[in-house]
């Protein structure tokens, strides 16, 4: 088993990492950093709770370090972990600049360790549904795709790392990594791109609106939108092709279930409600329209950790590549 330590035990650590590391037979959840509240042992009695990142990284038994700290610390902590000969799993954004990303990948090669991006939204039901419909060919040739993250948070949040102008703050670094990763996974790299950011909340110091326009071969247009001021959320995915349209709402079913206390090992975990199914509308050669619901695939982030395990132990190529990350960050910082 891979002895694993998590650098933070806030929402990310408690929901998106610890339950899956605990569930997967290939990992041993060994340690966590808790600077103030020592609560991890309530759920994981045998876990070691360190007071600092340096203390956890110095633990010789730990083989994999999960970097899930504020964005601007990712580079520093990942580099420390690599130099301590640990494998590293890094939350989004991988780091703040492409220069930092290149240095991390170079260091990983130098010390013969893996550094892997944590892109959990590739393992969501909504994304898997979109991927399935695209691969089915039912849309015909793709014309355009719209992908969105809509939220409504008029107030300024308390998190300094997200709401003040420090490196890696704002909506661009918070949500764009998810949509860019989905775009690369579905369509590859764009021929060209442009972006617009806005600040609309009173007294905001960071961008709270982002729009990216990416152009692909054969004129395919991809539009990515993220906003903190959408009272009525729009469809998360709208794909238009020469033979059909697919519309899918965003669902965070795994997050909802984890917040409710459901274990990833529960047979119902990752299964969406039927009323959240995507809708595919196609048109035949004689002009007849046909509408069908596309049942959402069962999803689980355990599959992400399975990919991490296979990459470290078996040398299986990880789905998110170094090139994916470099291109992604170049757009974030460009």
LOFIDO-500450 format. One record per residue (C-alpha): x, y negated, z; residue in one letter; residue number from 1. Coordinates in Angstrom, 1 decimal. Layout:
<rs>
<r east="X" north="Y" up="Z" resn="A" resi="NUM"/>
...
</rs>
This chain:
<rs>
<r east="0.0" north="0.0" up="0.0" resn="X" resi="1"/>
<r east="1.1" north="-3.6" up="-0.7" resn="X" resi="2"/>
<r east="1.4" north="-5.5" up="2.6" resn="X" resi="3"/>
<r east="-0.2" north="-8.9" up="2.0" resn="X" resi="4"/>
<r east="-0.3" north="-12.2" up="3.8" resn="X" resi="5"/>
<r east="-2.7" north="-15.1" up="3.2" resn="X" resi="6"/>
<r east="-1.4" north="-18.7" up="3.7" resn="X" resi="7"/>
<r east="-4.8" north="-20.2" up="4.7" resn="X" resi="8"/>
<r east="-7.9" north="-18.8" up="6.4" resn="X" resi="9"/>
<r east="-10.4" north="-21.4" up="5.4" resn="X" resi="10"/>
<r east="-13.3" north="-20.7" up="3.0" resn="X" resi="11"/>
<r east="-10.9" north="-19.3" up="0.3" resn="X" resi="12"/>
<r east="-9.1" north="-17.0" up="2.6" resn="X" resi="13"/>
<r east="-12.2" north="-15.7" up="4.4" resn="X" resi="14"/>
<r east="-14.5" north="-15.2" up="1.4" resn="X" resi="15"/>
<r east="-12.4" north="-14.8" up="-1.8" resn="X" resi="16"/>
<r east="-9.3" north="-12.9" up="-0.5" resn="X" resi="17"/>
<r east="-9.5" north="-11.2" up="2.8" resn="X" resi="18"/>
<r east="-12.7" north="-9.1" up="2.1" resn="X" resi="19"/>
<r east="-11.3" north="-7.7" up="-1.1" resn="X" resi="20"/>
<r east="-7.8" north="-7.1" up="0.2" resn="X" resi="21"/>
<r east="-9.4" north="-5.2" up="3.1" resn="X" resi="22"/>
<r east="-11.6" north="-3.2" up="0.7" resn="X" resi="23"/>
<r east="-9.1" north="-2.3" up="-1.9" resn="X" resi="24"/>
<r east="-7.1" north="0.9" up="-0.9" resn="X" resi="25"/>
<r east="-3.9" north="-0.5" up="-2.5" resn="X" resi="26"/>
<r east="-3.5" north="-3.4" up="-0.1" resn="X" resi="27"/>
<r east="-2.9" north="-3.8" up="3.6" resn="X" resi="28"/>
<r east="-4.1" north="-7.2" up="4.9" resn="X" resi="29"/>
<r east="-1.2" north="-7.8" up="7.2" resn="X" resi="30"/>
<r east="-1.0" north="-11.5" up="8.2" resn="X" resi="31"/>
<r east="-2.6" north="-14.9" up="7.8" resn="X" resi="32"/>
<r east="-1.6" north="-18.5" up="8.7" resn="X" resi="33"/>
<r east="-4.0" north="-20.2" up="11.2" resn="X" resi="34"/>
<r east="-2.7" north="-23.5" up="12.3" resn="X" resi="35"/>
<r east="-5.4" north="-24.2" up="14.9" resn="X" resi="36"/>
<r east="-8.5" north="-21.9" up="15.1" resn="X" resi="37"/>
<r east="-7.4" north="-18.2" up="15.6" resn="X" resi="38"/>
<r east="-10.4" north="-16.4" up="14.2" resn="X" resi="39"/>
<r east="-9.1" north="-13.9" up="11.7" resn="X" resi="40"/>
<r east="-8.7" north="-11.2" up="14.3" resn="X" resi="41"/>
<r east="-12.4" north="-11.1" up="14.9" resn="X" resi="42"/>
<r east="-13.0" north="-9.5" up="11.5" resn="X" resi="43"/>
<r east="-9.5" north="-7.9" up="11.2" resn="X" resi="44"/>
<r east="-8.3" north="-6.8" up="14.6" resn="X" resi="45"/>
<r east="-4.9" north="-5.6" up="13.5" resn="X" resi="46"/>
<r east="-4.0" north="-8.8" up="11.6" resn="X" resi="47"/>
<r east="-1.0" north="-11.0" up="12.6" resn="X" resi="48"/>
<r east="-1.8" north="-14.7" up="12.9" resn="X" resi="49"/>
<r east="1.1" north="-17.0" up="12.2" resn="X" resi="50"/>
<r east="1.3" north="-20.7" up="13.1" resn="X" resi="51"/>
<r east="3.1" north="-21.7" up="10.0" resn="X" resi="52"/>
<r east="3.7" north="-20.8" up="6.3" resn="X" resi="53"/>
<r east="7.4" north="-20.4" up="7.0" resn="X" resi="54"/>
<r east="6.7" north="-17.9" up="9.7" resn="X" resi="55"/>
<r east="4.6" north="-15.8" up="7.4" resn="X" resi="56"/>
<r east="7.0" north="-15.9" up="4.5" resn="X" resi="57"/>
<r east="9.8" north="-14.9" up="6.9" resn="X" resi="58"/>
<r east="8.0" north="-11.7" up="7.8" resn="X" resi="59"/>
<r east="10.1" north="-9.0" up="6.1" resn="X" resi="60"/>
<r east="7.2" north="-6.5" up="5.9" resn="X" resi="61"/>
<r east="5.0" north="-8.7" up="3.7" resn="X" resi="62"/>
<r east="5.4" north="-7.9" up="0.0" resn="X" resi="63"/>
<r east="2.7" north="-10.1" up="-1.5" resn="X" resi="64"/>
<r east="1.9" north="-13.7" up="-0.5" resn="X" resi="65"/>
<r east="-1.5" north="-15.4" up="-1.4" resn="X" resi="66"/>
<r east="-1.0" north="-19.1" up="-1.9" resn="X" resi="67"/>
<r east="-4.4" north="-20.6" up="-1.3" resn="X" resi="68"/>
<r east="-3.4" north="-23.9" up="0.3" resn="X" resi="69"/>
<r east="-4.0" north="-27.5" up="-1.0" resn="X" resi="70"/>
<r east="-3.2" north="-28.0" up="-4.6" resn="X" resi="71"/>
<r east="-0.1" north="-30.1" up="-4.2" resn="X" resi="72"/>
<r east="1.5" north="-27.5" up="-2.0" resn="X" resi="73"/>
<r east="1.3" north="-24.6" up="-4.4" resn="X" resi="74"/>
<r east="4.6" north="-25.1" up="-6.1" resn="X" resi="75"/>
<r east="6.6" north="-25.5" up="-2.8" resn="X" resi="76"/>
<r east="5.0" north="-22.5" up="-1.1" resn="X" resi="77"/>
<r east="5.1" north="-20.2" up="-4.1" resn="X" resi="78"/>
<r east="8.8" north="-21.1" up="-4.7" resn="X" resi="79"/>
<r east="9.6" north="-20.3" up="-1.0" resn="X" resi="80"/>
<r east="7.8" north="-17.0" up="-1.2" resn="X" resi="81"/>
<r east="9.6" north="-16.0" up="-4.4" resn="X" resi="82"/>
<r east="13.0" north="-16.9" up="-2.9" resn="X" resi="83"/>
<r east="12.1" north="-14.6" up="0.0" resn="X" resi="84"/>
<r east="11.6" north="-11.8" up="-2.6" resn="X" resi="85"/>
<r east="7.8" north="-11.7" up="-2.3" resn="X" resi="86"/>
<r east="5.3" north="-11.2" up="-5.1" resn="X" resi="87"/>
<r east="2.9" north="-14.2" up="-5.2" resn="X" resi="88"/>
<r east="-0.7" north="-14.7" up="-6.1" resn="X" resi="89"/>
<r east="-1.5" north="-18.4" up="-6.6" resn="X" resi="90"/>
<r east="-5.0" north="-20.0" up="-6.5" resn="X" resi="91"/>
<r east="-6.0" north="-22.5" up="-9.1" resn="X" resi="92"/>
<r east="-4.7" north="-24.8" up="-10.1" resn="X" resi="93"/>
<r east="-1.5" north="-22.8" up="-10.4" resn="X" resi="94"/>
<r east="0.5" north="-26.0" up="-9.7" resn="X" resi="95"/>
<r east="0.3" north="-29.6" up="-10.6" resn="X" resi="96"/>
<r east="2.7" north="-29.9" up="-13.6" resn="X" resi="97"/>
<r east="3.8" north="-27.6" up="-16.4" resn="X" resi="98"/>
<r east="7.4" north="-28.3" up="-15.4" resn="X" resi="99"/>
<r east="6.7" north="-26.8" up="-11.9" resn="X" resi="100"/>
<r east="4.9" north="-23.8" up="-13.5" resn="X" resi="101"/>
<r east="7.8" north="-23.1" up="-15.8" resn="X" resi="102"/>
<r east="10.2" north="-23.2" up="-12.8" resn="X" resi="103"/>
<r east="8.0" north="-20.7" up="-10.9" resn="X" resi="104"/>
<r east="7.9" north="-18.2" up="-13.7" resn="X" resi="105"/>
<r east="11.6" north="-18.6" up="-14.3" resn="X" resi="106"/>
<r east="12.3" north="-18.0" up="-10.6" resn="X" resi="107"/>
<r east="10.0" north="-14.9" up="-10.6" resn="X" resi="108"/>
<r east="12.0" north="-13.4" up="-13.4" resn="X" resi="109"/>
<r east="15.3" north="-14.2" up="-11.6" resn="X" resi="110"/>
<r east="14.3" north="-12.4" up="-8.4" resn="X" resi="111"/>
<r east="12.4" north="-9.7" up="-10.2" resn="X" resi="112"/>
<r east="9.1" north="-10.4" up="-8.6" resn="X" resi="113"/>
<r east="5.6" north="-11.0" up="-10.0" resn="X" resi="114"/>
<r east="3.9" north="-14.4" up="-9.8" resn="X" resi="115"/>
<r east="0.2" north="-14.1" up="-10.8" resn="X" resi="116"/>
<r east="-2.5" north="-16.7" up="-11.3" resn="X" resi="117"/>
<r east="-5.8" north="-16.2" up="-9.3" resn="X" resi="118"/>
<r east="-8.5" north="-16.9" up="-11.8" resn="X" resi="119"/>
<r east="-11.6" north="-15.3" up="-10.2" resn="X" resi="120"/>
<r east="-14.2" north="-16.7" up="-12.6" resn="X" resi="121"/>
<r east="-13.1" north="-14.2" up="-15.3" resn="X" resi="122"/>
<r east="-14.7" north="-11.6" up="-13.0" resn="X" resi="123"/>
<r east="-18.1" north="-13.3" up="-12.6" resn="X" resi="124"/>
<r east="-21.4" north="-12.0" up="-14.1" resn="X" resi="125"/>
<r east="-22.0" north="-15.1" up="-16.1" resn="X" resi="126"/>
<r east="-18.6" north="-15.0" up="-17.8" resn="X" resi="127"/>
<r east="-18.9" north="-11.3" up="-18.4" resn="X" resi="128"/>
<r east="-22.3" north="-11.7" up="-20.0" resn="X" resi="129"/>
<r east="-21.0" north="-14.4" up="-22.4" resn="X" resi="130"/>
<r east="-18.0" north="-12.2" up="-23.3" resn="X" resi="131"/>
<r east="-20.3" north="-9.2" up="-24.0" resn="X" resi="132"/>
<r east="-22.6" north="-11.2" up="-26.3" resn="X" resi="133"/>
<r east="-19.7" north="-12.7" up="-28.2" resn="X" resi="134"/>
<r east="-18.2" north="-9.3" up="-28.8" resn="X" resi="135"/>
<r east="-21.5" north="-7.9" up="-29.9" resn="X" resi="136"/>
<r east="-21.5" north="-10.1" up="-33.0" resn="X" resi="137"/>
<r east="-25.2" north="-11.0" up="-32.6" resn="X" resi="138"/>
<r east="-24.4" north="-14.7" up="-32.7" resn="X" resi="139"/>
<r east="-22.8" north="-14.4" up="-36.1" resn="X" resi="140"/>
<r east="-20.0" north="-16.8" up="-36.7" resn="X" resi="141"/>
<r east="-19.6" north="-19.2" up="-33.7" resn="X" resi="142"/>
<r east="-20.3" north="-22.8" up="-34.4" resn="X" resi="143"/>
<r east="-20.0" north="-24.4" up="-31.0" resn="X" resi="144"/>
<r east="-19.8" north="-23.6" up="-27.3" resn="X" resi="145"/>
<r east="-20.8" north="-25.7" up="-24.3" resn="X" resi="146"/>
<r east="-19.6" north="-24.8" up="-20.8" resn="X" resi="147"/>
<r east="-20.4" north="-26.7" up="-17.7" resn="X" resi="148"/>
<r east="-19.9" north="-27.0" up="-13.9" resn="X" resi="149"/>
<r east="-22.7" north="-29.2" up="-12.6" resn="X" resi="150"/>
<r east="-22.9" north="-30.3" up="-8.9" resn="X" resi="151"/>
<r east="-24.5" north="-33.0" up="-7.0" resn="X" resi="152"/>
<r east="-22.3" north="-34.6" up="-4.3" resn="X" resi="153"/>
<r east="-22.8" north="-38.3" up="-4.1" resn="X" resi="154"/>
<r east="-20.8" north="-38.6" up="-0.9" resn="X" resi="155"/>
<r east="-17.1" north="-38.6" up="-0.6" resn="X" resi="156"/>
<r east="-15.9" north="-35.4" up="1.0" resn="X" resi="157"/>
<r east="-13.6" north="-35.1" up="3.9" resn="X" resi="158"/>
<r east="-10.8" north="-33.2" up="2.2" resn="X" resi="159"/>
<r east="-7.8" north="-35.4" up="1.7" resn="X" resi="160"/>
<r east="-6.3" north="-33.1" up="-0.9" resn="X" resi="161"/>
<r east="-9.4" north="-33.4" up="-3.1" resn="X" resi="162"/>
<r east="-10.6" north="-36.9" up="-2.5" resn="X" resi="163"/>
<r east="-7.5" north="-39.1" up="-2.3" resn="X" resi="164"/>
<r east="-5.1" north="-39.8" up="-5.1" resn="X" resi="165"/>
<r east="-2.5" north="-37.2" up="-4.2" resn="X" resi="166"/>
<r east="-1.1" north="-34.8" up="-6.9" resn="X" resi="167"/>
<r east="-3.6" north="-32.3" up="-8.0" resn="X" resi="168"/>
<r east="-6.7" north="-34.0" up="-6.6" resn="X" resi="169"/>
<r east="-10.0" north="-34.8" up="-8.4" resn="X" resi="170"/>
<r east="-12.3" north="-32.8" up="-10.5" resn="X" resi="171"/>
<r east="-9.8" north="-32.2" up="-13.3" resn="X" resi="172"/>
<r east="-7.7" north="-30.0" up="-11.1" resn="X" resi="173"/>
<r east="-10.6" north="-28.6" up="-9.1" resn="X" resi="174"/>
<r east="-12.9" north="-27.2" up="-11.8" resn="X" resi="175"/>
<r east="-11.2" north="-27.6" up="-15.2" resn="X" resi="176"/>
<r east="-8.9" north="-24.7" up="-14.5" resn="X" resi="177"/>
<r east="-11.9" north="-22.4" up="-14.4" resn="X" resi="178"/>
<r east="-13.4" north="-23.6" up="-17.7" resn="X" resi="179"/>
<r east="-10.1" north="-23.7" up="-19.5" resn="X" resi="180"/>
<r east="-9.3" north="-20.2" up="-18.4" resn="X" resi="181"/>
<r east="-12.7" north="-19.0" up="-19.6" resn="X" resi="182"/>
<r east="-12.1" north="-20.8" up="-22.9" resn="X" resi="183"/>
<r east="-8.7" north="-19.3" up="-23.5" resn="X" resi="184"/>
<r east="-10.0" north="-15.8" up="-22.6" resn="X" resi="185"/>
<r east="-12.9" north="-16.1" up="-25.1" resn="X" resi="186"/>
<r east="-11.4" north="-18.2" up="-27.9" resn="X" resi="187"/>
<r east="-7.6" north="-18.4" up="-27.5" resn="X" resi="188"/>
<r east="-5.8" north="-21.7" up="-27.7" resn="X" resi="189"/>
<r east="-7.2" north="-24.8" up="-29.4" resn="X" resi="190"/>
<r east="-5.7" north="-26.5" up="-32.4" resn="X" resi="191"/>
<r east="-6.3" north="-29.9" up="-30.8" resn="X" resi="192"/>
<r east="-8.1" north="-31.3" up="-27.8" resn="X" resi="193"/>
<r east="-9.1" north="-34.6" up="-26.1" resn="X" resi="194"/>
<r east="-10.4" north="-35.4" up="-22.7" resn="X" resi="195"/>
<r east="-12.3" north="-38.1" up="-20.8" resn="X" resi="196"/>
<r east="-12.5" north="-38.6" up="-17.0" resn="X" resi="197"/>
<r east="-14.7" north="-40.9" up="-15.1" resn="X" resi="198"/>
<r east="-15.2" north="-42.2" up="-11.5" resn="X" resi="199"/>
<r east="-18.9" north="-42.8" up="-10.7" resn="X" resi="200"/>
<r east="-19.4" north="-42.2" up="-7.0" resn="X" resi="201"/>
<r east="-19.2" north="-45.3" up="-4.9" resn="X" resi="202"/>
<r east="-15.7" north="-45.8" up="-3.5" resn="X" resi="203"/>
<r east="-14.3" north="-42.7" up="-5.1" resn="X" resi="204"/>
<r east="-10.5" north="-42.6" up="-5.5" resn="X" resi="205"/>
<r east="-10.5" north="-39.6" up="-7.8" resn="X" resi="206"/>
<r east="-12.2" north="-38.5" up="-11.0" resn="X" resi="207"/>
<r east="-15.6" north="-37.0" up="-10.4" resn="X" resi="208"/>
<r east="-16.5" north="-36.5" up="-14.1" resn="X" resi="209"/>
<r east="-14.5" north="-34.7" up="-16.7" resn="X" resi="210"/>
<r east="-15.2" north="-33.9" up="-20.4" resn="X" resi="211"/>
<r east="-12.9" north="-31.9" up="-22.6" resn="X" resi="212"/>
<r east="-13.4" north="-31.4" up="-26.3" resn="X" resi="213"/>
<r east="-11.4" north="-28.6" up="-27.9" resn="X" resi="214"/>
<r east="-11.2" north="-27.8" up="-31.7" resn="X" resi="215"/>
<r east="-10.6" north="-24.3" up="-33.0" resn="X" resi="216"/>
<r east="-9.9" north="-22.7" up="-36.4" resn="X" resi="217"/>
<r east="-12.8" north="-22.9" up="-38.9" resn="X" resi="218"/>
<r east="-14.1" north="-26.0" up="-37.2" resn="X" resi="219"/>
<r east="-15.4" north="-24.3" up="-34.1" resn="X" resi="220"/>
<r east="-16.1" north="-26.9" up="-31.4" resn="X" resi="221"/>
<r east="-15.9" north="-26.2" up="-27.7" resn="X" resi="222"/>
<r east="-17.1" north="-28.7" up="-25.1" resn="X" resi="223"/>
<r east="-16.3" north="-28.5" up="-21.4" resn="X" resi="224"/>
<r east="-18.1" north="-30.7" up="-18.9" resn="X" resi="225"/>
<r east="-17.7" north="-31.0" up="-15.1" resn="X" resi="226"/>
<r east="-19.6" north="-33.5" up="-13.0" resn="X" resi="227"/>
<r east="-20.3" north="-34.2" up="-9.3" resn="X" resi="228"/>
<r east="-23.5" north="-36.2" up="-10.2" resn="X" resi="229"/>
<r east="-25.9" north="-33.8" up="-11.9" resn="X" resi="230"/>
<r east="-29.2" north="-33.6" up="-9.9" resn="X" resi="231"/>
<r east="-30.7" north="-31.0" up="-12.2" resn="X" resi="232"/>
<r east="-28.0" north="-28.5" up="-13.3" resn="X" resi="233"/>
<r east="-27.9" north="-27.6" up="-16.9" resn="X" resi="234"/>
<r east="-27.1" north="-24.2" up="-18.4" resn="X" resi="235"/>
<r east="-23.5" north="-23.2" up="-17.7" resn="X" resi="236"/>
<r east="-23.0" north="-21.6" up="-21.1" resn="X" resi="237"/>
<r east="-24.7" north="-22.4" up="-24.4" resn="X" resi="238"/>
<r east="-23.2" north="-20.7" up="-27.5" resn="X" resi="239"/>
<r east="-24.5" north="-21.5" up="-30.9" resn="X" resi="240"/>
<r east="-23.6" north="-19.3" up="-33.9" resn="X" resi="241"/>
<r east="-24.8" north="-18.9" up="-37.5" resn="X" resi="242"/>
<r east="-27.3" north="-16.1" up="-36.4" resn="X" resi="243"/>
<r east="-28.2" north="-17.0" up="-32.9" resn="X" resi="244"/>
<r east="-28.0" north="-18.9" up="-29.6" resn="X" resi="245"/>
<r east="-27.1" north="-17.6" up="-26.1" resn="X" resi="246"/>
<r east="-28.0" north="-19.5" up="-23.0" resn="X" resi="247"/>
<r east="-26.8" north="-18.5" up="-19.5" resn="X" resi="248"/>
<r east="-27.2" north="-20.2" up="-16.2" resn="X" resi="249"/>
<r east="-24.3" north="-20.2" up="-13.7" resn="X" resi="250"/>
<r east="-24.6" north="-17.9" up="-10.8" resn="X" resi="251"/>
<r east="-22.3" north="-17.5" up="-7.9" resn="X" resi="252"/>
<r east="-23.9" north="-14.3" up="-6.7" resn="X" resi="253"/>
<r east="-20.6" north="-12.9" up="-5.1" resn="X" resi="254"/>
<r east="-20.1" north="-16.1" up="-3.1" resn="X" resi="255"/>
<r east="-23.7" north="-16.1" up="-2.0" resn="X" resi="256"/>
<r east="-23.5" north="-12.5" up="-0.9" resn="X" resi="257"/>
<r east="-20.2" north="-13.0" up="0.9" resn="X" resi="258"/>
<r east="-21.5" north="-16.0" up="2.8" resn="X" resi="259"/>
<r east="-24.5" north="-13.8" up="3.8" resn="X" resi="260"/>
<r east="-22.0" north="-11.2" up="5.2" resn="X" resi="261"/>
<r east="-22.3" north="-8.6" up="2.5" resn="X" resi="262"/>
<r east="-19.2" north="-6.4" up="2.1" resn="X" resi="263"/>
<r east="-17.7" north="-5.9" up="-1.4" resn="X" resi="264"/>
<r east="-18.2" north="-2.2" up="-0.8" resn="X" resi="265"/>
<r east="-22.0" north="-2.6" up="-0.7" resn="X" resi="266"/>
<r east="-23.7" north="-1.0" up="-3.8" resn="X" resi="267"/>
<r east="-25.7" north="-4.2" up="-4.3" resn="X" resi="268"/>
<r east="-22.7" north="-6.4" up="-4.3" resn="X" resi="269"/>
<r east="-22.2" north="-8.4" up="-7.5" resn="X" resi="270"/>
<r east="-25.7" north="-7.7" up="-8.9" resn="X" resi="271"/>
<r east="-27.6" north="-10.8" up="-10.1" resn="X" resi="272"/>
<r east="-31.3" north="-11.3" up="-9.8" resn="X" resi="273"/>
<r east="-33.1" north="-10.5" up="-13.0" resn="X" resi="274"/>
<r east="-34.4" north="-14.0" up="-13.2" resn="X" resi="275"/>
<r east="-30.9" north="-15.2" up="-13.8" resn="X" resi="276"/>
<r east="-30.4" north="-13.1" up="-17.0" resn="X" resi="277"/>
<r east="-29.1" north="-14.9" up="-20.1" resn="X" resi="278"/>
<r east="-31.4" north="-15.4" up="-23.0" resn="X" resi="279"/>
<r east="-30.3" north="-14.5" up="-26.6" resn="X" resi="280"/>
<r east="-32.3" north="-15.9" up="-29.5" resn="X" resi="281"/>
<r east="-31.4" north="-14.5" up="-32.9" resn="X" resi="282"/>
<r east="-32.9" north="-15.0" up="-36.4" resn="X" resi="283"/>
<r east="-33.1" north="-12.4" up="-39.1" resn="X" resi="284"/>
<r east="-32.5" north="-12.8" up="-42.8" resn="X" resi="285"/>
<r east="-36.2" north="-13.3" up="-43.4" resn="X" resi="286"/>
<r east="-36.4" north="-16.1" up="-40.8" resn="X" resi="287"/>
<r east="-38.0" north="-14.2" up="-38.0" resn="X" resi="288"/>
<r east="-36.9" north="-15.2" up="-34.5" resn="X" resi="289"/>
<r east="-36.2" north="-12.6" up="-31.8" resn="X" resi="290"/>
<r east="-35.6" north="-13.4" up="-28.1" resn="X" resi="291"/>
<r east="-34.2" north="-11.0" up="-25.6" resn="X" resi="292"/>
<r east="-32.9" north="-11.1" up="-22.1" resn="X" resi="293"/>
<r east="-29.3" north="-10.0" up="-21.6" resn="X" resi="294"/>
<r east="-29.0" north="-8.2" up="-18.3" resn="X" resi="295"/>
<r east="-26.0" north="-9.5" up="-16.4" resn="X" resi="296"/>
<r east="-23.1" north="-7.2" up="-15.8" resn="X" resi="297"/>
<r east="-22.3" north="-6.1" up="-12.2" resn="X" resi="298"/>
<r east="-19.3" north="-8.1" up="-11.1" resn="X" resi="299"/>
<r east="-16.7" north="-8.0" up="-8.3" resn="X" resi="300"/>
<r east="-13.5" north="-9.7" up="-7.5" resn="X" resi="301"/>
<r east="-12.2" north="-6.4" up="-6.4" resn="X" resi="302"/>
<r east="-11.4" north="-5.9" up="-10.2" resn="X" resi="303"/>
<r east="-9.1" north="-8.9" up="-10.0" resn="X" resi="304"/>
<r east="-7.2" north="-7.3" up="-7.1" resn="X" resi="305"/>
<r east="-7.1" north="-4.1" up="-9.1" resn="X" resi="306"/>
<r east="-5.4" north="-6.0" up="-11.9" resn="X" resi="307"/>
<r east="-3.0" north="-7.5" up="-9.3" resn="X" resi="308"/>
<r east="-2.2" north="-4.0" up="-8.0" resn="X" resi="309"/>
<r east="-1.7" north="-2.5" up="-11.4" resn="X" resi="310"/>
<r east="0.6" north="-5.3" up="-12.4" resn="X" resi="311"/>
<r east="2.8" north="-5.1" up="-9.3" resn="X" resi="312"/>
<r east="2.9" north="-1.3" up="-8.9" resn="X" resi="313"/>
<r east="2.4" north="0.1" up="-12.4" resn="X" resi="314"/>
<r east="3.7" north="-2.7" up="-14.5" resn="X" resi="315"/>
<r east="0.5" north="-3.1" up="-16.4" resn="X" resi="316"/>
<r east="0.3" north="-6.6" up="-18.1" resn="X" resi="317"/>
<r east="-1.8" north="-9.0" up="-16.1" resn="X" resi="318"/>
<r east="-4.7" north="-10.5" up="-18.0" resn="X" resi="319"/>
<r east="-3.7" north="-14.2" up="-17.4" resn="X" resi="320"/>
<r east="-0.4" north="-14.8" up="-19.0" resn="X" resi="321"/>
<r east="2.4" north="-17.3" up="-18.4" resn="X" resi="322"/>
<r east="1.5" north="-18.9" up="-21.7" resn="X" resi="323"/>
<r east="-2.1" north="-19.2" up="-20.6" resn="X" resi="324"/>
<r east="-1.1" north="-21.1" up="-17.5" resn="X" resi="325"/>
<r east="1.4" north="-23.4" up="-19.2" resn="X" resi="326"/>
<r east="-1.1" north="-24.4" up="-21.8" resn="X" resi="327"/>
<r east="-3.8" north="-24.9" up="-19.2" resn="X" resi="328"/>
<r east="-1.6" north="-27.2" up="-17.1" resn="X" resi="329"/>
<r east="-0.5" north="-29.2" up="-20.1" resn="X" resi="330"/>
<r east="-4.1" north="-30.1" up="-20.7" resn="X" resi="331"/>
<r east="-4.7" north="-30.9" up="-17.0" resn="X" resi="332"/>
<r east="-1.7" north="-33.3" up="-16.9" resn="X" resi="333"/>
<r east="-1.9" north="-34.5" up="-20.5" resn="X" resi="334"/>
</rs>
